[in-house]
Amino acid sequence: MKRYLIFIVLFAVKFNAQDIHTSQVHEYDYLYNPAMVGNFKGNYRANLSSRSQWSSINKAFQTYSFSADAAFFKNKWKSGHLGIGVSANSDNAGNGFLKSNNVNLGISGVVNLNAKNNLSVGLLSSFTQSSIDPSTIVWGTQFDGNSYNTNLPTQEMFYIEQFSFFDLSSGLAWNFSKKERNLASHDETRFQLGVAAYHLNNPSMYNAISADTLFRRYVLYGKGFIGLSNSNTALLPHVLVQMQGPNMEILTGTYFRIRIKEASKVTGFVKESALSLGTSWRYGDAIIPAVIFELSSYSIGVSYDINISKLNTATNMMGGLEITFRFLNPSPFAYKSFKPSL
């Protein structure tokens, strides 16, 4: 009984105010700042991810994401370049009661201020289509005193079971890159930090329930790469602060990266690899250990939310499993660049 009540509360919060969220935030630039689309160390990038959140609570949220972005005119424009990206998300809540699919098109403009700094501004346009399937959920009115009876009427009415809306978001980011002093040691420092606002047009969602306007989401997002001098190690910090209506999320953490094998400096046939281990902390919610393995242009990341909030009565500390895949071209380990991706 408690689990169903908790799920209904979670559904109400999500439906009225919240977007999807992730734990490996460094893999989701478009979700946290459109100005970082196409603004990375490389030319082309693609990401796939799967996230299962609070699976012990009636499969509360299942999220699947894809994104691809690229940098254009890097070698032609000395003053900067353009970034273009596409992405898609599928989010299912509560055994398919609420399904939401959206596609996004992002564009950014990057202006080089000097050899170490640049500024970027981005715009993200989105189209979201959602559907409701009332048959997949049970209601309090179907409790006959002893158990749930699905033959009893729900006394709930849904006038519209499908709805869609367009959306606009924008962001601004500062990017710093200090080139390595020693090629063999990967001694490099890079940071990206920016602010963004999502749902600028305050789109309306499911008006059959209430005056249901999607709240604007304000985001502070940053990530970095700090190469430790004369070593094969680095620190990868990240921070995320976002507010949407009455909801606020704070997530911060650091990964420790170890270069396992160095690439061939002549032929390039030997593929370099790296392993990152670390932990993030989501305020009031979860501790999130993670591991990331990189091999040439490819990487796989696995993280798990260990729930530490009062919700652990229902979750048994089972927060959420998230798996990400990334492809980056050219390889971040390619000879003459040695610039691992953020």
C-alpha positions as CSV (number, residue, x, y, z in Angstrom):
1,M,0.0,0.0,0.0
2,K,2.8,2.4,0.9
3,R,4.6,1.8,-2.4
4,Y,1.5,2.7,-4.4
5,L,0.9,5.9,-2.4
6,I,4.5,6.9,-2.8
7,F,4.4,6.3,-6.5
8,I,1.3,8.4,-7.0
9,V,3.0,11.3,-5.1
10,L,6.1,10.9,-7.3
11,F,4.0,10.8,-10.4
12,A,2.3,14.0,-9.5
13,V,5.6,15.8,-8.8
14,K,7.1,14.6,-12.1
15,F,4.0,15.3,-14.2
16,N,3.7,18.9,-13.1
17,A,7.2,20.1,-12.7
18,Q,10.2,17.9,-13.4
19,D,12.3,16.8,-16.3
20,I,14.3,13.6,-16.5
21,H,17.5,13.7,-14.6
22,T,20.7,11.7,-14.7
23,S,23.7,10.7,-12.5
24,Q,26.6,10.7,-15.1
25,V,25.9,14.3,-15.8
26,H,29.1,14.7,-17.9
27,E,27.5,12.6,-20.7
28,Y,24.4,14.8,-21.1
29,D,25.5,18.3,-22.2
30,Y,22.2,19.0,-24.1
31,L,20.2,18.3,-20.9
32,Y,22.1,20.8,-18.8
33,N,23.4,23.5,-21.2
34,P,22.8,23.8,-25.0
35,A,25.9,26.0,-25.2
36,M,28.0,22.9,-24.7
37,V,26.5,21.1,-27.8
38,G,29.4,20.7,-30.3
39,N,31.9,22.2,-27.9
40,F,34.2,19.4,-26.8
41,K,37.7,18.0,-27.6
42,G,37.0,16.3,-30.9
43,N,34.9,16.6,-34.1
44,Y,32.0,14.1,-33.6
45,R,30.4,12.6,-30.6
46,A,27.6,10.1,-30.0
47,N,26.1,8.9,-26.7
48,L,23.6,6.1,-25.7
49,S,22.3,5.6,-22.2
50,S,19.8,3.6,-20.1
51,R,18.6,4.5,-16.6
52,S,16.3,2.6,-14.3
53,Q,15.3,4.6,-11.2
54,W,13.6,3.3,-8.1
55,S,12.8,0.0,-9.8
56,S,11.6,-1.5,-6.5
57,I,8.7,1.1,-6.5
58,N,6.6,-0.4,-9.4
59,K,9.3,0.4,-12.0
60,A,8.9,4.1,-11.2
61,F,11.1,5.5,-14.0
62,Q,12.7,3.9,-17.0
63,T,14.7,6.4,-19.2
64,Y,16.5,5.8,-22.5
65,S,18.5,8.5,-24.3
66,F,20.5,9.1,-27.5
67,S,22.5,12.1,-28.6
68,A,24.9,13.0,-31.3
69,D,26.7,16.3,-31.9
70,A,29.5,17.7,-34.0
71,A,31.8,20.7,-34.3
72,F,31.8,22.5,-37.7
73,F,34.3,24.9,-39.3
74,K,36.9,24.3,-36.5
75,N,39.7,24.3,-39.1
76,K,38.3,27.1,-41.2
77,W,37.2,29.8,-38.8
78,K,40.0,31.1,-36.5
79,S,37.5,33.1,-34.5
80,G,35.4,30.1,-33.5
81,H,33.1,27.4,-34.8
82,L,29.5,26.1,-34.8
83,G,28.1,23.2,-32.9
84,I,25.1,21.2,-34.0
85,G,23.4,18.3,-32.2
86,V,20.4,16.0,-32.2
87,S,19.0,14.0,-29.3
88,A,16.1,11.9,-28.2
89,N,14.7,10.7,-24.9
90,S,12.1,8.1,-23.9
91,D,10.9,8.2,-20.4
92,N,8.4,5.7,-19.0
93,A,6.8,6.0,-15.5
94,G,5.1,3.3,-13.5
95,N,4.7,0.2,-15.8
96,G,4.0,2.5,-18.7
97,F,1.3,4.6,-17.1
98,L,3.0,7.8,-18.4
99,K,5.1,7.6,-21.5
100,S,7.0,10.6,-22.7
101,N,9.2,10.8,-25.9
102,N,11.0,13.9,-27.1
103,V,13.4,14.9,-29.8
104,N,15.8,17.9,-29.6
105,L,17.8,19.9,-32.1
106,G,20.5,22.1,-30.7
107,I,22.9,24.6,-32.2
108,S,25.7,26.6,-30.5
109,G,28.1,29.3,-31.5
110,V,31.6,29.3,-30.1
111,V,33.8,32.5,-30.0
112,N,37.5,32.2,-29.3
113,L,38.6,34.9,-26.9
114,N,42.3,33.9,-26.8
115,A,44.4,30.7,-26.9
116,K,42.9,29.5,-23.6
117,N,39.4,30.8,-23.4
118,N,36.2,30.9,-25.4
119,L,32.6,31.7,-24.9
120,S,29.6,29.8,-26.3
121,V,25.9,30.4,-26.6
122,G,23.4,27.7,-27.5
123,L,19.7,27.2,-28.4
124,L,17.8,23.9,-28.0
125,S,14.4,23.4,-29.7
126,S,12.4,20.4,-28.5
127,F,9.2,18.5,-29.4
128,T,7.6,16.2,-26.7
129,Q,4.8,13.7,-27.1
130,S,3.3,12.0,-24.1
131,S,0.6,9.4,-23.5
132,I,-1.3,8.1,-20.5
133,D,-2.5,4.5,-20.1
134,P,-4.8,4.4,-17.1
135,S,-5.3,0.6,-17.4
136,T,-1.8,0.0,-16.0
137,I,-2.4,1.4,-12.6
138,V,-4.7,0.6,-9.6
139,W,-6.5,3.2,-7.5
140,G,-7.6,3.5,-3.9
141,T,-11.3,3.1,-4.9
142,Q,-10.4,-0.5,-6.1
143,F,-9.5,-1.6,-2.6
144,D,-12.5,-3.7,-1.3
145,G,-11.4,-3.8,2.3
146,N,-9.2,-6.9,1.9
147,S,-7.3,-6.5,-1.3
148,Y,-7.3,-4.7,-4.7
149,N,-10.1,-5.7,-7.0
150,T,-9.4,-4.6,-10.6
151,N,-13.1,-5.2,-11.5
152,L,-14.1,-2.3,-9.3
153,P,-14.6,1.1,-11.0
154,T,-11.7,3.6,-10.6
155,Q,-13.9,6.7,-10.6
156,E,-11.1,8.4,-12.5
157,M,-11.7,10.0,-15.9
158,F,-9.0,10.9,-18.5
159,Y,-10.4,13.0,-21.3
160,I,-7.2,13.1,-23.2
161,E,-4.7,10.2,-23.3
162,Q,-2.2,11.8,-25.7
163,F,-0.7,15.3,-25.8
164,S,2.3,17.1,-27.2
165,F,4.1,20.4,-27.1
166,F,7.1,22.4,-28.5
167,D,9.7,23.9,-26.3
168,L,12.7,26.3,-26.3
169,S,15.8,26.4,-24.1
170,S,19.1,28.4,-24.2
171,G,22.5,28.5,-22.4
172,L,25.8,30.4,-22.0
173,A,29.1,28.7,-21.2
174,W,32.7,29.7,-20.5
175,N,35.4,27.2,-21.6
176,F,39.0,27.2,-20.4
177,S,41.8,25.0,-21.8
178,K,45.4,25.1,-20.7
179,K,47.6,22.9,-23.0
180,E,49.9,20.3,-21.5
181,R,53.4,21.3,-20.8
182,N,54.7,17.7,-21.1
183,L,53.3,15.6,-23.9
184,A,54.1,12.3,-22.2
185,S,52.4,13.2,-19.0
186,H,49.1,14.5,-20.3
187,D,49.5,17.5,-18.1
188,E,46.5,19.5,-19.1
189,T,43.7,21.5,-17.4
190,R,40.3,22.2,-18.9
191,F,37.0,23.5,-17.5
192,Q,33.5,24.2,-18.8
193,L,31.1,26.2,-16.7
194,G,27.8,27.7,-17.7
195,V,24.2,28.7,-17.0
196,A,21.1,27.7,-18.9
197,A,17.3,28.1,-18.8
198,Y,14.9,25.5,-20.1
199,H,11.2,25.7,-21.1
200,L,11.5,29.4,-21.9
201,N,8.1,29.5,-23.5
202,N,6.4,27.7,-20.5
203,P,4.7,25.1,-22.6
204,S,1.3,23.7,-21.4
205,M,1.1,20.0,-20.9
206,Y,-2.0,18.0,-19.8
207,N,-4.7,20.7,-19.4
208,A,-7.4,18.1,-18.8
209,I,-6.0,17.6,-15.3
210,S,-5.3,21.2,-14.3
211,A,-3.7,24.4,-15.5
212,D,-0.6,22.3,-16.2
213,T,2.3,24.6,-17.3
214,L,5.8,23.1,-17.3
215,F,7.9,25.1,-15.0
216,R,11.1,26.7,-16.3
217,R,14.3,25.0,-15.2
218,Y,17.4,27.0,-14.3
219,V,20.7,25.2,-14.4
220,L,24.3,25.8,-13.3
221,Y,26.5,23.1,-14.8
222,G,30.2,22.6,-14.9
223,K,32.8,19.9,-15.5
224,G,36.6,19.7,-15.8
225,F,39.7,17.7,-16.5
226,I,42.8,18.3,-14.2
227,G,45.9,16.4,-15.3
228,L,48.2,15.8,-12.4
229,S,51.7,16.9,-13.2
230,N,54.2,14.2,-14.5
231,S,51.8,11.3,-14.0
232,N,49.3,9.2,-15.8
233,T,46.4,10.4,-13.6
234,A,43.8,13.1,-13.6
235,L,40.9,14.4,-11.7
236,L,37.5,14.9,-13.3
237,P,35.2,17.1,-11.2
238,H,31.6,18.0,-12.0
239,V,28.9,20.0,-10.4
240,L,25.2,20.5,-11.2
241,V,22.7,22.8,-9.5
242,Q,19.2,23.1,-11.0
243,M,15.9,24.5,-9.9
244,Q,12.5,23.8,-11.4
245,G,9.4,25.2,-9.7
246,P,9.5,24.1,-6.1
247,N,12.1,21.4,-6.8
248,M,15.9,21.8,-6.5
249,E,18.7,19.3,-7.3
250,I,22.3,19.6,-6.3
251,L,24.8,17.0,-7.5
252,T,28.6,17.2,-7.2
253,G,31.5,14.7,-7.4
254,T,34.9,13.8,-8.8
255,Y,36.3,10.9,-10.7
256,F,40.0,9.8,-10.4
257,R,41.3,8.8,-13.9
258,I,44.2,6.4,-14.5
259,R,45.7,6.0,-18.0
260,I,46.2,2.2,-18.2
261,K,48.0,1.8,-21.5
262,E,49.7,4.4,-23.7
263,A,49.0,4.5,-27.4
264,S,51.7,3.8,-30.1
265,K,53.4,7.2,-30.9
266,V,54.3,6.1,-34.4
267,T,51.8,3.6,-35.9
268,G,48.8,4.2,-33.6
269,F,48.0,0.5,-33.8
270,V,48.2,0.1,-30.0
271,K,45.0,1.5,-28.5
272,E,45.3,3.5,-25.4
273,S,42.9,2.9,-22.5
274,A,41.9,4.5,-19.2
275,L,39.9,3.7,-16.1
276,S,38.0,6.3,-14.0
277,L,36.6,5.6,-10.5
278,G,34.7,8.1,-8.5
279,T,31.6,9.1,-6.5
280,S,28.9,11.7,-6.8
281,W,26.5,13.0,-4.2
282,R,23.0,14.2,-4.8
283,Y,21.9,16.3,-1.9
284,G,19.2,14.8,0.2
285,D,18.9,11.8,-2.1
286,A,21.8,9.5,-3.0
287,I,25.4,8.6,-3.1
288,I,26.5,7.5,-6.6
289,P,29.6,5.4,-7.1
290,A,30.7,5.1,-10.8
291,V,33.3,3.5,-13.0
292,I,34.2,4.5,-16.6
293,F,36.3,2.5,-19.0
294,E,37.8,4.1,-22.1
295,L,39.4,2.3,-25.1
296,S,40.4,4.5,-28.0
297,S,37.3,6.3,-29.2
298,Y,34.9,4.3,-27.1
299,S,33.9,4.5,-23.4
300,I,31.3,2.8,-21.2
301,G,30.2,4.2,-17.8
302,V,28.2,2.4,-15.1
303,S,26.9,4.2,-12.0
304,Y,24.4,3.2,-9.3
305,D,22.3,5.5,-7.1
306,I,22.4,4.3,-3.5
307,N,19.3,5.9,-2.0
308,I,19.9,7.5,1.4
309,S,16.8,9.7,1.8
310,K,13.6,8.8,3.7
311,L,12.4,7.1,0.5
312,N,14.7,4.2,1.3
313,T,11.9,2.7,3.4
314,A,10.3,1.8,0.1
315,T,13.4,1.5,-2.1
316,N,15.7,-0.5,0.3
317,M,18.4,1.9,-0.8
318,M,18.0,0.7,-4.4
319,G,18.1,4.1,-6.3
320,G,19.0,3.6,-9.9
321,L,21.3,1.9,-12.4
322,E,22.6,4.0,-15.2
323,I,24.7,2.8,-18.1
324,T,26.2,5.1,-20.8
325,F,28.1,4.5,-24.0
326,R,30.1,7.1,-25.8
327,F,31.9,7.3,-29.2
328,L,34.3,10.2,-29.9
329,N,36.1,11.0,-33.1
330,P,39.0,11.5,-33.4
331,S,40.1,9.3,-30.5
332,P,40.9,11.3,-27.4
333,F,44.1,9.3,-27.3
334,A,45.3,9.9,-30.8
335,Y,49.0,10.8,-31.2
336,K,49.7,14.5,-31.3
337,S,46.5,15.4,-29.4
338,F,46.5,13.5,-26.2
339,K,43.4,15.4,-25.1
340,P,41.0,13.1,-23.2
341,S,37.4,14.1,-23.7
342,L,35.5,15.9,-20.9
